[in-house]
Amino acid sequence: MQLGATHLALLTDEGQLYTFGSGTALCLHRKARTSWELTEITEPSLDGRKVLDVACGPHTTALIVEA
């Protein structure tokens, strides 16, 4: 689990990414700017690739995905 200033990101062993919190800076990687429900991220840009790692800054979320 990684924590930002007002959001968090949770990565499972299977490579599923979940985010929660305030995404006013679009840090939740989804259309909704705020979500107080833990939601799995299934971005088309991931193209089904497994997320290998996640890191959160105060208002950012960075992903490393398999090639």
Phi, psi and omega per residue, in radians:
M1 nan 2.428 3.088
Q2 -2.131 2.504 -3.110
L3 -2.061 2.325 2.959
G4 -1.782 -2.937 -3.136
A5 -1.144 -0.715 -3.098
T6 -2.383 0.354 3.128
H7 -2.604 2.901 3.049
L8 -2.430 2.754 3.067
A9 -2.280 2.355 -3.115
L10 -2.142 2.191 3.124
L11 -1.962 2.202 3.140
T12 -1.498 2.911 3.089
D13 -1.084 -0.411 -3.137
E14 -1.513 -0.009 3.113
G15 1.527 0.259 3.078
Q16 -1.501 2.377 -3.111
L17 -1.914 2.287 3.090
Y18 -2.147 2.476 3.077
T19 -2.261 2.800 -3.040
F20 -2.742 2.456 3.005
G21 2.106 -2.681 -3.123
S22 -1.607 2.234 3.132
G23 -2.065 0.675 -3.074
T24 -1.053 -0.406 3.080
A25 -1.755 0.352 -3.128
L26 1.096 0.498 -3.076
C27 -1.444 -0.063 -3.127
L28 -1.521 -0.111 -3.113
H29 1.017 0.776 3.033
R30 -2.744 2.962 -3.051
K31 -1.178 -0.677 -3.129
A32 -1.186 2.310 -3.132
R33 -1.401 -0.379 3.095
T34 -2.429 2.356 3.063
S35 -2.571 2.147 3.102
W36 -1.772 0.328 3.008
E37 -2.023 2.408 3.092
L38 -1.198 2.062 -3.043
T39 -2.216 2.354 3.095
E40 -1.262 2.441 3.122
I41 -1.649 2.152 3.104
T42 -2.274 1.081 -3.107
E43 -1.169 2.385 3.048
P44 -1.006 -0.542 -3.128
S45 -1.150 -0.353 3.079
L46 -1.326 -0.381 3.064
D47 0.871 0.681 3.106
G48 1.350 0.055 -3.124
R49 -1.339 2.552 3.134
K50 -1.287 2.374 3.028
V51 -1.413 2.173 -3.092
L52 -1.612 -0.559 -3.119
D53 -2.746 2.741 3.121
V54 -2.457 2.550 3.066
A55 -2.459 2.493 3.123
C56 -2.062 2.354 2.933
G57 -1.755 -3.018 -3.128
P58 -0.957 -0.723 -3.107
H59 -2.396 0.502 -3.129
T60 -2.417 2.765 3.017
T61 -2.394 2.212 3.138
A62 -2.024 2.478 -3.113
L63 -2.113 2.537 2.899
I64 -2.009 2.185 -3.105
V65 -2.105 2.763 3.109
E66 -1.152 2.669 -3.106
A67 -1.293 nan nan
